[in-house]
Amino acid sequence: MGIQRLGLEPGEAVRFRRPDRGRWQDGVATGIERDGSLAVSDRDGAHRAVPVELVLVKARGRGRGRWEPLLERAARTVQLHLF
């Protein structure tokens, strides 16, 4: 199941903050690393392993887009497809 267990789809837009920098950086979720961190490709094409507690994802729903912590999305139950 991989990245779907966190409530993400491959290629979904994310924001992440590196501990040594104060600004949010945009990226795309690509998978899960062996250590449990999120594999992210940034806008320059560099691949990074980012701890999930430092990641925001675009909130699903109507209206203006907002960002939510990845851990909040992962904590919600996911309805599995039956067929």
PyMOL commands that set and color helices and strands:
alter all, ss='L'
color gray80, all
select helices_A, chain A and resi 2-6+52-54+70-75
alter helices_A, ss='H'
color red, helices_A
select strands_A, chain A and resi 13-16+25-32+38-42+47-50+55-58+67-69
alter strands_A, ss='S'
color yellow, strands_A
deselect
rebuild
show_as cartoon
